[in-house]
Structures are given as C-alpha cells and as structure tokens.
C-alpha cells in the first residue's frame, strides 16, 4: 500500500482496514468514527480507487487454468485439464479424462501423419470416446507388443487400434510380438527381420505419439500390471531399480532415467530417447496415484501435451512449485 498522503487517505485506510481485514460492518465503523454510513461507503470506494485496497476474486473455476499455467511455465508443455470433481469416483474420473483426451486428439491429429499408440487401460478408454475426424494418408502404429504367457493380447491391442483407425479413417499397423521377450537375444534377432523392420522404421517416422503412464498402485490398474505381463521376479526387480512408471512397457525412474533397467532389454516398446524426439507427445492420465509416474515422464522429456484431471493437475503444480 502507498504511504498515506492526506487526511482523507488516513480515514480511508482506517475504514478499509477495519472493514476488509477485521470484518467490521460499515454501521459499526460509522458509529466509531462518528460519521454517516454513506461516508464510510465513500471512504471504502476512495480506498479502492487510490489503490489502498485491492480486491481479488478467486473462483474455483479458475484453479485448473492456474494449474495449467504453472505447469506450462515449469515444464514448457501444453496442459489440458478435465473438469473432474474432487469427490468423483475413479471410473468417472477416467471417463472424463478420456473424453478430454479424445477432444485433444481430434484437434491435433490430421492428414498425412504417422501416430504411435501405446495400449493400456487409459488409452482403451480414450479409444471408446473418439469422435469421427476423417483424415487422408494417416496411419496409426502400435508402439509395443501385447502378448504374454497367458494370451497373445492381439484382440485387446487390435481393438484399440481399430477404434483409432475408424475414427480418423486411417490405416493401422499392428505389432504382433509379446510385450516382453524371455531373452534379450531373441528380441535382437527378431528386430533384424524385414517384417519387424517395417514397424520399427514406421516408429522412427512418427509425427505424434499417444500414451498414458503405467503405475502399479493405481485404483484403475495399469494393464501391464493387471494383465499378467509381469512375474513376481519382474516386480521385485522394478522395486529394486526404484522404477516409478512406464511408457509402452519401457520403465523409468523418478529422475526420468531408464538405463540399466534389465527388463527394458526384453521390452518391445521403443527406446525412450526415440519417443523424446517425436514432435508431439500426448500423455493422457487420470488420478493422483499416477503423479509420480507423470513426474518421471516429464523428467525424461516425454511429454509435450498433458491431458489430466483438474485435481491431479493442481497437485502436480503444487509439487512443481
């Protein structure tokens, strides 16, 4: 506040302090100062006009925009928040985030693009919310294999890709390999095959990728943890390596590092360095239980666009500040 410069400033400052800081009514101030209520009203208006008082209204509706601005400033990313109530159920939260994600994809995926898609619970939900957005010459490429010791996973992954292809009138390219090989040497040998090179080469040409982050403790379990892809020894290894999440079954730590995590040598997802070079990287995530995974993905430079529920965006922004 500027220093008082006149008797009127002094009176206005006294009235404003009593009214705005101490909650005193105008009638009480008028009685104490021995002036009329209208005089007190004029003093309060004068205090606002002179800049002795600043009134700010903070609407709950502004909180998501404030969180988005804070995250954009901290990480240099675009943030799209889903209007989710704090008390919303996990399923409701996922549905609203998926709908927001579908809108973001409709705005950013156009003709003549190659787009990588990682399967998972969240992206499956997004695929069910996609709206018709016809394109020409666009193709969707599966980022990682989906088979495990119990199932080929082809039906699950192909249905996700089919929905993307149908919504955008695009071609789809499946990746008919397991999510994890038993032996890294098998992966190395198979990656030399021409049938595999076609998919791997397409991944190097991607204009955009669409993915979520995996987390072992999510109330809506990440498919890689709930679908029989990881054995007890694998989970123990991830805990030893202090892994916080994965993208397309490639795991990383809180600082974004993924080197020397043995399971990654057997994973069929793309190297995180390759993903970080894709021009647009759209991460869609719901729930506070995935915040550690999101922070790790941000540390690894994997995100250009983040679609997230409003409460989680606020928590992420608070932690970033």
Residue frames as qw, qx, qy, qz and C-alpha x, y, z in Angstrom:
[[0.000, 0.888, 0.460, 0.000, 0.00, 0.00, 0.00],
 [0.357, 0.565, -0.064, 0.741, 1.25, 3.53, -0.70],
 [0.289, -0.227, -0.524, 0.769, 2.01, 5.74, 2.29],
 [0.024, 0.829, 0.551, -0.089, -0.94, 7.96, 3.31],
 [0.379, 0.197, 0.127, 0.895, -0.57, 11.43, 1.85],
 [0.236, -0.396, -0.101, -0.882, -3.66, 13.21, 3.18],
 [0.379, -0.091, 0.615, -0.686, -6.20, 13.23, 5.97],
 [0.807, 0.199, -0.057, -0.554, -8.68, 11.59, 3.60],
 [0.626, 0.338, -0.702, 0.002, -6.15, 8.83, 2.87],
 [0.001, 0.235, -0.806, 0.544, -5.76, 8.26, 6.61],
 [0.601, 0.060, 0.393, -0.693, -9.51, 7.99, 7.11],
 [0.805, 0.314, -0.311, -0.396, -9.94, 5.74, 4.09],
 [0.450, 0.352, -0.802, 0.176, -7.11, 3.46, 5.22],
 [0.231, -0.142, 0.734, -0.623, -8.60, 3.18, 8.70],
 [0.737, 0.174, 0.183, -0.627, -12.04, 2.33, 7.33],
 [0.742, 0.383, -0.499, -0.229, -10.63, -0.19, 4.83],
 [0.214, 0.331, -0.858, 0.329, -8.50, -1.90, 7.47],
 [0.423, -0.029, 0.631, -0.650, -11.46, -2.23, 9.81],
 [0.771, 0.288, 0.065, -0.564, -13.83, -3.45, 7.11],
 [0.775, 0.434, -0.426, -0.168, -11.66, -5.72, 4.94],
 [0.369, 0.383, -0.782, 0.326, -9.12, -7.05, 7.45],
 [0.098, -0.073, 0.769, -0.627, -11.16, -7.17, 10.65],
 [0.145, -0.376, -0.876, -0.266, -14.62, -7.75, 9.18],
 [0.023, 0.403, 0.485, -0.776, -16.20, -4.76, 10.88],
 [0.278, 0.684, 0.654, 0.166, -19.52, -3.64, 9.41],
 [0.216, 0.455, 0.159, 0.849, -19.95, -0.21, 7.84],
 [0.443, -0.769, -0.286, -0.362, -22.53, 0.64, 10.51],
 [0.761, -0.535, -0.148, 0.336, -20.03, -0.13, 13.27],
 [0.558, 0.079, 0.082, 0.822, -17.26, 1.87, 11.57],
 [0.027, -0.649, -0.273, -0.710, -19.64, 4.81, 11.06],
 [0.591, -0.761, -0.243, -0.115, -20.61, 4.74, 14.74],
 [0.760, -0.378, -0.050, 0.526, -16.99, 4.55, 15.91],
 [0.436, 0.122, 0.186, 0.872, -15.77, 7.29, 13.55],
 [0.078, 0.642, 0.426, -0.633, -18.88, 9.39, 14.18],
 [0.167, 0.282, -0.465, -0.822, -19.71, 9.70, 10.51],
 [0.777, 0.233, 0.126, -0.572, -22.61, 8.50, 8.38],
 [0.791, 0.027, 0.601, 0.107, -22.74, 5.06, 6.78],
 [0.643, 0.743, 0.157, 0.099, -22.66, 6.71, 3.33],
 [0.004, 0.907, -0.421, 0.011, -19.42, 8.45, 4.32],
 [0.604, -0.382, 0.695, 0.074, -17.88, 5.09, 5.21],
 [0.783, 0.419, 0.453, 0.080, -19.05, 3.73, 1.87],
 [0.410, 0.904, -0.098, 0.071, -17.38, 6.65, 0.08],
 [0.284, -0.765, 0.577, 0.019, -14.16, 6.12, 2.08],
 [0.743, -0.086, 0.657, 0.098, -14.05, 2.45, 1.06],
 [0.685, 0.666, 0.271, 0.118, -14.63, 3.36, -2.58],
 [0.111, 0.947, -0.299, 0.037, -11.91, 6.02, -2.32],
 [0.541, -0.542, 0.638, 0.077, -9.53, 3.42, -0.82],
 [0.785, 0.234, 0.548, 0.168, -10.12, 1.12, -3.79],
 [0.491, 0.858, 0.102, 0.112, -9.75, 3.94, -6.33],
 [0.082, -0.909, 0.407, -0.039, -6.49, 5.10, -4.72],
 [0.720, 0.343, -0.593, 0.108, -5.05, 1.60, -4.71],
 [0.271, -0.503, 0.628, -0.529, -5.03, 1.43, -0.92],
 [0.694, -0.002, 0.651, -0.307, -7.14, -1.73, -1.28],
 [0.347, 0.294, -0.732, -0.508, -7.01, -4.44, -3.93],
 [0.747, 0.026, 0.481, -0.459, -9.87, -6.91, -4.19],
 [0.251, 0.315, -0.837, -0.371, -9.31, -10.23, -5.93],
 [0.842, 0.007, 0.222, -0.491, -11.95, -12.84, -6.57],
 [0.016, 0.366, -0.917, -0.155, -10.65, -16.38, -6.79],
 [0.831, 0.085, -0.018, -0.550, -13.22, -18.63, -8.38],
 [0.712, -0.207, 0.670, 0.024, -12.83, -22.43, -8.12],
 [0.778, 0.577, 0.248, 0.006, -13.34, -22.40, -11.88],
 [0.272, 0.899, -0.343, 0.029, -10.03, -20.53, -12.26],
 [0.633, -0.556, 0.539, 0.033, -8.00, -23.19, -10.42],
 [0.863, 0.189, 0.408, 0.230, -7.48, -25.53, -13.43],
 [0.489, 0.828, 0.011, 0.275, -6.33, -22.63, -15.61],
 [0.240, -0.878, 0.393, -0.129, -3.92, -21.50, -12.88],
 [0.785, -0.302, 0.530, 0.107, -2.53, -25.04, -12.55],
 [0.785, 0.492, 0.282, 0.249, -2.17, -25.31, -16.34],
 [0.236, 0.929, -0.171, 0.227, -0.26, -22.02, -16.46],
 [0.481, -0.725, 0.491, -0.051, 2.04, -23.13, -13.65],
 [0.842, -0.043, 0.510, 0.171, 2.80, -26.46, -15.33],
 [0.638, 0.718, 0.138, 0.242, 3.35, -24.78, -18.69],
 [0.003, 0.931, -0.317, 0.181, 5.83, -22.37, -17.07],
 [0.615, -0.559, 0.556, -0.020, 7.61, -25.17, -15.18],
 [0.701, -0.048, 0.682, 0.205, 7.82, -27.83, -17.90],
 [0.118, 0.422, -0.476, -0.763, 7.16, -25.99, -21.17],
 [0.077, 0.205, 0.948, 0.231, 4.20, -28.20, -22.04],
 [0.440, -0.235, -0.264, -0.825, 0.58, -27.66, -23.06],
 [0.060, 0.087, 0.891, -0.441, -1.85, -28.78, -20.36],
 [0.478, -0.243, -0.456, -0.710, -5.47, -29.76, -20.96],
 [0.145, -0.073, 0.793, -0.587, -7.46, -30.28, -17.75],
 [0.363, -0.371, -0.775, -0.360, -10.60, -32.37, -17.46],
 [0.362, -0.428, 0.197, -0.804, -13.25, -30.80, -15.21],
 [0.635, -0.179, -0.750, 0.040, -13.39, -33.53, -12.58],
 [0.531, -0.733, 0.023, -0.425, -14.96, -33.06, -9.15],
 [0.048, -0.571, 0.742, -0.348, -12.67, -33.77, -6.19],
 [0.590, -0.123, 0.681, -0.417, -15.12, -36.42, -4.96],
 [0.750, 0.373, -0.316, -0.446, -15.55, -38.14, -8.35],
 [0.917, -0.167, 0.361, 0.002, -15.11, -41.91, -8.45],
 [0.392, -0.432, 0.640, 0.500, -12.07, -43.41, -10.18],
 [0.445, 0.368, 0.752, 0.318, -14.23, -44.66, -13.06],
 [0.190, 0.920, 0.334, -0.075, -15.94, -41.28, -13.51],
 [0.241, -0.809, 0.309, 0.438, -12.56, -39.57, -13.37],
 [0.449, -0.148, 0.731, 0.492, -11.16, -41.85, -16.08],
 [0.388, 0.624, 0.654, 0.180, -14.20, -41.33, -18.33],
 [0.072, 0.969, 0.133, -0.194, -13.95, -37.53, -18.12],
 [0.302, -0.657, 0.506, 0.470, -10.19, -37.53, -18.77],
 [0.491, 0.120, 0.772, 0.386, -10.69, -39.92, -21.70],
 [0.325, 0.812, 0.484, 0.044, -13.32, -37.62, -23.21],
 [0.067, -0.934, 0.160, 0.314, -10.99, -34.64, -22.87],
 [0.443, -0.390, 0.675, 0.443, -8.17, -36.67, -24.39],
 [0.504, 0.442, 0.696, 0.258, -10.37, -37.61, -27.35],
 [0.201, 0.952, 0.211, -0.096, -11.10, -33.92, -27.96],
 [0.249, -0.786, 0.417, 0.381, -7.39, -33.08, -27.84],
 [0.517, -0.072, 0.752, 0.402, -6.58, -35.84, -30.33],
 [0.437, 0.704, 0.549, 0.112, -9.29, -34.62, -32.70],
 [0.054, 0.980, -0.019, -0.191, -7.68, -31.18, -32.62],
 [0.225, -0.766, 0.539, 0.268, -4.09, -32.32, -33.16],
 [0.527, -0.056, 0.795, 0.296, -4.17, -35.39, -35.41],
 [0.477, 0.647, -0.059, -0.592, -4.51, -34.51, -39.07],
 [0.891, 0.448, 0.024, -0.073, -3.87, -35.91, -42.51],
 [0.699, 0.558, -0.350, 0.278, -0.61, -37.49, -43.66],
 [0.283, -0.696, 0.540, -0.379, 0.65, -38.23, -40.16],
 [0.690, 0.020, -0.715, 0.108, 2.18, -41.29, -38.56],
 [0.458, -0.597, 0.259, -0.606, 0.93, -41.64, -34.99],
 [0.379, 0.130, -0.883, 0.244, 2.19, -44.13, -32.43],
 [0.667, -0.462, -0.059, -0.581, -0.32, -45.59, -29.98],
 [0.123, 0.249, -0.886, 0.372, 0.53, -47.39, -26.73],
 [0.594, -0.408, -0.608, -0.334, -2.13, -49.80, -25.47],
 [0.187, 0.006, -0.691, 0.698, -3.33, -49.64, -21.88],
 [0.045, -0.580, -0.766, 0.274, -6.36, -49.04, -19.67],
 [0.037, 0.653, 0.147, -0.742, -6.41, -45.28, -20.19],
 [0.114, 0.319, -0.561, -0.755, -5.85, -45.35, -23.95],
 [0.034, -0.302, -0.932, -0.196, -8.53, -48.05, -24.26],
 [0.025, 0.685, 0.571, -0.452, -10.93, -45.64, -22.51],
 [0.057, 0.563, -0.207, -0.798, -9.86, -42.83, -24.85],
 [0.004, 0.052, -0.820, -0.570, -10.43, -45.04, -27.90],
 [0.013, 0.521, 0.853, -0.019, -14.06, -45.53, -26.84],
 [0.001, 0.775, 0.326, -0.541, -14.58, -41.75, -26.67],
 [0.262, -0.192, 0.466, 0.823, -13.09, -40.85, -30.07],
 [0.478, 0.665, 0.311, -0.482, -15.26, -38.82, -32.42],
 [0.732, 0.454, 0.398, 0.315, -15.25, -39.08, -36.20],
 [0.069, -0.860, 0.226, 0.453, -12.40, -36.92, -37.55],
 [0.877, 0.404, 0.214, 0.146, -11.70, -38.07, -41.13],
 [0.214, -0.752, 0.448, 0.434, -8.12, -37.77, -42.38],
 [0.825, 0.549, -0.118, -0.059, -6.22, -38.71, -45.53],
 [0.649, 0.523, -0.457, 0.312, -2.98, -40.68, -45.60],
 [0.333, -0.638, 0.514, -0.468, -2.73, -41.06, -41.82],
 [0.777, 0.001, -0.630, 0.000, -1.60, -44.27, -40.12],
 [0.581, -0.666, 0.312, -0.349, -1.59, -45.46, -36.52],
 [0.610, 0.361, -0.684, 0.172, 1.30, -47.65, -35.42],
 [0.824, -0.537, -0.169, -0.057, 1.24, -49.90, -32.37],
 [0.001, 0.853, -0.466, 0.234, 4.14, -48.92, -30.12],
 [0.168, -0.432, 0.855, -0.232, 4.70, -52.17, -28.25],
 [0.433, -0.052, -0.868, -0.238, 3.75, -55.82, -28.37],
 [0.570, -0.351, 0.155, -0.727, 0.84, -57.08, -26.31],
 [0.851, -0.054, -0.504, -0.141, 1.36, -60.82, -25.87],
 [0.302, -0.591, 0.645, -0.379, 2.22, -62.60, -22.64],
 [0.012, 0.179, -0.983, 0.029, 2.36, -66.17, -21.34],
 [0.355, 0.326, 0.762, -0.432, -1.44, -66.27, -20.95],
 [0.503, 0.734, 0.420, -0.175, -2.66, -64.55, -24.13],
 [0.578, 0.336, 0.303, 0.679, -1.49, -63.17, -27.46],
 [0.125, -0.581, -0.223, 0.773, -3.02, -59.83, -26.50],
 [0.170, 0.110, 0.565, 0.800, -3.86, -59.27, -30.16],
 [0.109, -0.674, -0.686, -0.253, -7.57, -58.85, -29.59],
 [0.328, -0.773, -0.310, 0.445, -7.05, -56.23, -26.89],
 [0.284, -0.457, 0.251, 0.805, -4.48, -54.13, -28.77],
 [0.158, 0.210, 0.690, 0.674, -6.13, -54.54, -32.17],
 [0.075, -0.762, -0.641, -0.047, -9.49, -53.30, -30.85],
 [0.252, -0.754, -0.086, 0.601, -7.84, -50.10, -29.57],
 [0.223, -0.270, 0.509, 0.786, -6.11, -49.54, -32.90],
 [0.122, 0.451, 0.790, 0.398, -9.28, -50.38, -34.82],
 [0.081, -0.849, -0.471, 0.226, -11.17, -47.64, -32.99],
 [0.220, -0.649, 0.191, 0.703, -8.43, -45.11, -33.78],
 [0.221, -0.025, 0.710, 0.669, -8.36, -46.15, -37.42],
 [0.065, 0.623, 0.755, 0.197, -12.14, -45.95, -37.74],
 [0.128, -0.844, -0.310, 0.419, -12.40, -42.53, -36.04],
 [0.094, -0.729, 0.296, 0.611, -9.69, -40.99, -38.23],
 [0.830, 0.536, 0.072, -0.138, -10.29, -43.09, -41.40],
 [0.035, 0.787, -0.614, -0.053, -6.65, -44.15, -41.11],
 [0.791, 0.212, -0.573, 0.027, -4.56, -47.25, -41.67],
 [0.642, -0.657, 0.341, -0.199, -3.39, -49.25, -38.65],
 [0.614, 0.436, -0.645, 0.130, -0.22, -51.27, -38.24],
 [0.835, -0.524, 0.032, -0.168, -0.19, -53.87, -35.50],
 [0.115, 0.661, -0.714, 0.199, 2.89, -55.17, -33.72],
 [0.925, -0.159, -0.199, -0.281, 2.36, -58.96, -33.35],
 [0.518, 0.307, -0.668, 0.437, 5.03, -59.66, -30.73],
 [0.571, -0.555, -0.556, 0.239, 4.97, -60.24, -26.96],
 [0.185, -0.969, -0.003, -0.161, 5.20, -57.29, -24.61],
 [0.303, -0.752, 0.585, -0.001, 8.41, -58.79, -23.18],
 [0.764, 0.340, -0.548, -0.035, 10.73, -61.41, -24.60],
 [0.886, -0.456, -0.035, 0.080, 12.17, -64.06, -22.31],
 [0.731, -0.227, 0.205, 0.610, 15.65, -63.45, -23.68],
 [0.079, 0.825, -0.098, -0.551, 17.06, -60.12, -24.96],
 [0.226, -0.301, 0.751, 0.542, 18.92, -62.06, -27.67],
 [0.324, 0.473, 0.809, 0.126, 15.59, -63.17, -29.14],
 [0.157, 0.894, 0.257, -0.331, 14.49, -59.57, -29.43],
 [0.139, -0.675, 0.452, 0.566, 17.78, -58.59, -31.06],
 [0.291, -0.013, 0.858, 0.424, 17.44, -61.35, -33.65],
 [0.268, 0.641, 0.719, 0.010, 13.79, -60.68, -34.41],
 [0.052, 0.861, 0.084, -0.498, 14.39, -56.94, -34.80],
 [0.166, -0.429, 0.623, 0.633, 16.59, -57.78, -37.81],
 [0.371, 0.369, 0.834, 0.177, 13.69, -59.43, -39.65],
 [0.037, 0.164, 0.381, 0.909, 12.24, -57.38, -42.51],
 [0.331, -0.608, -0.648, -0.318, 8.67, -57.90, -41.27],
 [0.474, -0.673, -0.372, 0.430, 9.67, -56.28, -37.97],
 [0.366, -0.145, 0.128, 0.910, 11.76, -53.57, -39.60],
 [0.032, -0.528, -0.531, -0.662, 8.64, -52.27, -41.35],
 [0.441, -0.795, -0.412, -0.061, 7.04, -51.47, -37.98],
 [0.603, -0.511, -0.089, 0.606, 10.24, -50.26, -36.35],
 [0.332, 0.131, 0.296, 0.886, 11.02, -47.96, -39.27],
 [0.168, -0.699, -0.486, -0.496, 7.49, -46.53, -39.08],
 [0.543, -0.733, -0.320, 0.253, 8.11, -45.70, -35.42],
 [0.508, -0.266, 0.079, 0.816, 11.14, -43.61, -36.37],
 [0.096, 0.300, 0.427, 0.848, 8.90, -41.52, -38.66],
 [0.191, -0.668, -0.706, 0.135, 6.21, -40.70, -36.09],
 [0.036, 0.557, 0.096, 0.824, 4.73, -37.21, -36.04],
 [0.487, -0.487, 0.241, -0.684, 2.91, -37.86, -32.77],
 [0.374, -0.037, -0.912, 0.162, 2.52, -40.45, -30.03],
 [0.595, -0.470, -0.056, -0.650, -0.44, -41.11, -27.77],
 [0.582, 0.011, -0.764, 0.278, 0.18, -42.83, -24.46],
 [0.576, -0.758, -0.012, -0.305, -0.52, -42.97, -20.77],
 [0.136, 0.559, -0.738, 0.352, 1.86, -43.84, -17.96],
 [0.763, -0.233, -0.599, -0.072, 1.77, -47.09, -16.05],
 [0.182, -0.526, 0.547, -0.625, 1.69, -47.24, -12.27],
 [0.361, -0.033, -0.928, 0.082, 1.48, -50.33, -10.08],
 [0.062, -0.283, -0.739, 0.608, -0.70, -48.79, -7.36],
 [0.266, -0.050, -0.228, -0.935, -3.42, -47.15, -9.45],
 [0.526, 0.155, 0.610, -0.572, -7.06, -47.78, -8.38],
 [0.820, 0.509, 0.050, -0.257, -7.81, -48.41, -12.07],
 [0.713, -0.400, 0.465, 0.340, -4.88, -50.81, -12.58],
 [0.250, 0.666, -0.521, -0.472, -2.46, -50.24, -15.44],
 [0.932, 0.220, -0.092, -0.273, -2.93, -53.10, -17.88],
 [0.541, 0.516, -0.634, 0.197, 0.74, -54.04, -17.83],
 [0.113, -0.334, 0.763, -0.543, 0.47, -54.72, -14.08],
 [0.646, 0.040, 0.478, -0.594, -3.02, -56.24, -14.04],
 [0.796, 0.407, -0.166, -0.416, -2.91, -58.26, -17.27],
 [0.954, -0.134, 0.254, 0.088, -0.37, -60.93, -16.40],
 [0.595, 0.749, -0.211, 0.201, 2.60, -59.33, -18.12],
 [0.081, 0.689, -0.585, 0.420, 4.93, -59.21, -15.12],
 [0.789, -0.181, -0.575, 0.119, 6.09, -62.11, -12.98],
 [0.599, -0.787, -0.114, 0.095, 6.89, -61.72, -9.26],
 [0.709, -0.215, 0.140, 0.657, 10.62, -61.61, -10.08],
 [0.302, 0.532, 0.297, 0.733, 9.98, -58.80, -12.56],
 [0.315, -0.865, -0.230, -0.317, 8.06, -56.78, -9.97],
 [0.722, -0.599, -0.013, 0.346, 10.85, -57.31, -7.42],
 [0.612, 0.102, 0.216, 0.754, 13.40, -56.11, -9.96],
 [0.071, 0.719, 0.288, 0.628, 11.39, -52.97, -10.70],
 [0.526, -0.836, -0.148, -0.050, 11.21, -52.23, -6.99],
 [0.746, -0.347, 0.099, 0.560, 14.98, -52.65, -6.63],
 [0.444, 0.274, 0.300, 0.798, 15.54, -50.30, -9.54],
 [0.015, -0.497, -0.356, 0.791, 13.20, -47.72, -7.94],
 [0.051, 0.268, 0.654, 0.705, 11.00, -47.64, -11.02],
 [0.214, 0.314, 0.425, -0.821, 8.07, -45.20, -10.83],
 [0.632, 0.537, 0.254, -0.498, 6.34, -45.89, -14.14],
 [0.477, -0.015, 0.718, 0.506, 6.46, -46.97, -17.75],
 [0.485, 0.577, -0.074, -0.653, 5.51, -45.78, -21.20],
 [0.794, 0.405, -0.347, -0.291, 4.69, -48.53, -23.68],
 [0.966, -0.248, -0.033, 0.070, 6.20, -51.11, -21.27],
 [0.600, 0.385, -0.300, 0.634, 9.53, -49.29, -21.10],
 [0.570, -0.715, -0.365, 0.173, 10.29, -48.42, -17.47],
 [0.313, 0.606, -0.194, 0.705, 11.90, -45.35, -15.91],
 [0.460, -0.332, -0.561, 0.603, 12.87, -43.91, -12.54],
 [0.094, -0.856, -0.394, 0.320, 11.76, -40.69, -10.83],
 [0.189, -0.660, 0.253, 0.682, 14.56, -38.72, -12.49],
 [0.646, 0.639, -0.083, -0.409, 13.48, -39.94, -15.93],
 [0.050, 0.551, -0.811, -0.190, 16.42, -42.31, -16.36],
 [0.932, 0.097, 0.064, -0.343, 15.85, -45.74, -17.87],
 [0.486, 0.568, -0.661, 0.060, 19.39, -47.03, -18.40],
 [0.168, 0.290, -0.888, 0.315, 20.41, -50.34, -16.83],
 [0.678, -0.011, 0.430, -0.596, 16.85, -51.43, -16.02],
 [0.229, -0.191, 0.921, 0.250, 17.23, -55.04, -17.13],
 [0.468, 0.471, 0.720, -0.202, 13.59, -55.54, -18.02],
 [0.350, 0.778, -0.052, -0.519, 13.85, -52.83, -20.69],
 [0.024, -0.452, 0.791, 0.413, 16.27, -55.02, -22.66],
 [0.179, 0.192, 0.960, 0.092, 13.41, -57.53, -23.07],
 [0.311, 0.620, 0.448, -0.564, 10.66, -54.94, -23.64],
 [0.471, 0.385, 0.616, 0.500, 9.24, -54.38, -27.12],
 [0.066, 0.948, 0.271, -0.152, 8.35, -50.71, -26.61],
 [0.539, 0.700, -0.073, 0.462, 10.50, -48.03, -28.26],
 [0.560, -0.095, -0.326, 0.756, 13.52, -46.59, -26.52],
 [0.127, -0.839, -0.408, 0.336, 12.54, -43.52, -24.53],
 [0.248, -0.470, 0.275, 0.801, 15.16, -41.44, -26.36],
 [0.110, 0.233, 0.728, 0.635, 13.31, -42.18, -29.61],
 [0.104, -0.745, -0.659, -0.011, 10.00, -41.15, -28.08],
 [0.268, -0.721, -0.159, 0.619, 11.51, -37.90, -26.80],
 [0.200, -0.223, 0.455, 0.838, 12.34, -36.93, -30.41],
 [0.126, 0.553, 0.767, 0.301, 8.75, -37.23, -31.66],
 [0.049, 0.358, 0.085, 0.929, 7.39, -33.71, -32.37],
 [0.536, -0.391, 0.058, -0.746, 4.10, -34.13, -30.44],
 [0.361, 0.016, -0.901, 0.241, 3.88, -36.42, -27.42],
 [0.525, -0.415, -0.093, -0.737, 0.40, -36.58, -25.91],
 [0.229, 0.009, -0.891, 0.392, 0.23, -38.10, -22.43],
 [0.560, -0.419, -0.257, -0.667, -3.25, -38.81, -21.07],
 [0.372, 0.017, -0.815, 0.445, -3.51, -39.64, -17.37],
 [0.527, -0.589, -0.216, -0.573, -6.15, -39.82, -14.66],
 [0.818, -0.514, -0.260, -0.009, -5.76, -39.97, -10.90],
 [0.222, -0.884, 0.379, -0.164, -3.38, -38.83, -8.19],
 [0.872, -0.292, 0.381, 0.096, -1.92, -42.34, -7.90],
 [0.799, 0.398, 0.214, 0.397, -0.11, -41.74, -11.20],
 [0.013, 0.996, -0.086, -0.003, 1.51, -38.43, -10.27],
 [0.538, -0.594, 0.520, 0.296, 4.91, -39.99, -9.54],
 [0.675, 0.235, 0.598, 0.363, 4.77, -41.68, -12.96],
 [0.336, 0.895, 0.243, 0.164, 3.84, -38.38, -14.62],
 [0.230, -0.921, 0.273, 0.154, 6.70, -36.54, -12.92],
 [0.643, -0.292, 0.606, 0.366, 9.13, -39.23, -14.12],
 [0.582, 0.536, 0.517, 0.327, 7.82, -38.94, -17.68],
 [0.110, 0.991, 0.052, 0.050, 8.21, -35.15, -17.52],
 [0.450, -0.736, 0.433, 0.262, 11.75, -35.54, -16.21],
 [0.649, -0.007, 0.651, 0.394, 12.50, -37.81, -19.17],
 [0.122, 0.422, -0.305, -0.845, 11.21, -35.18, -21.61],
 [0.176, 0.186, 0.932, 0.258, 8.49, -37.49, -22.91],
 [0.117, 0.714, 0.666, -0.179, 5.56, -35.05, -22.82],
 [0.131, 0.140, 0.210, 0.959, 4.60, -32.06, -24.96],
 [0.491, -0.330, -0.215, -0.777, 0.85, -32.22, -24.23],
 [0.077, -0.034, -0.899, 0.429, -0.57, -33.41, -20.92],
 [0.547, -0.381, -0.370, -0.647, -4.25, -34.32, -20.53],
 [0.306, -0.028, -0.799, 0.517, -5.04, -34.70, -16.83],
 [0.334, -0.725, -0.594, -0.098, -7.88, -34.35, -14.33],
 [0.031, -0.839, 0.047, -0.541, -8.12, -30.97, -12.60],
 [0.687, -0.709, 0.132, -0.083, -7.37, -32.17, -9.02],
 [0.885, -0.101, 0.169, 0.423, -4.25, -34.02, -10.19],
 [0.454, 0.648, 0.066, 0.609, -3.14, -31.01, -12.25],
 [0.303, -0.875, 0.093, -0.367, -3.43, -28.85, -9.13],
 [0.834, -0.503, 0.196, 0.115, -1.42, -31.37, -7.07],
 [0.805, 0.237, 0.155, 0.521, 1.23, -31.62, -9.78],
 [0.212, 0.791, 0.009, 0.574, 1.51, -27.83, -9.97],
 [0.553, -0.803, 0.122, -0.186, 1.77, -27.57, -6.17],
 [0.888, -0.270, 0.204, 0.311, 4.61, -30.10, -6.14],
 [0.648, 0.482, 0.138, 0.574, 6.37, -28.32, -9.02],
 [0.002, -0.867, 0.040, -0.497, 6.30, -25.01, -7.17]]
